[in-house]
Amino acid sequence: MQEIRQKTYAQTRDLRIKLMDSMQELKQLQLQKNPDKAKIDAKIKEINDLRGKLYGIAQQSREQCQSLLTQEQLAQMAQNRGKWGRGFRGGFGAGSTQ
């Protein structure tokens, strides 16, 4: 799994940087005195396309990791899925287990 995660990180690195850059460019476009709606719409589409690519890669990585698990591990993961939520101070962690 560690190898899959490392490969996914490397595979998405440039996309994540491009996404951050595009989001900054969008902010700059929106802050102009007379914002160009066509440029803003194009930048939003670019951002959504990048997010879609990142989501697809992440989904593929999750599927690869799950394919390594036994049936028992998959069942336990499914059983625990609802028990995870927001933890202390809004961070992710164990939620109510009742």
Secondary structure as UniProt FT lines:
FT   HELIX           2..31
FT   HELIX           37..67
FT   HELIX           71..80
FT   HELIX           81..83
FT   STRAND          84..86
FT   HELIX           88..90
FT   STRAND          92..94
//
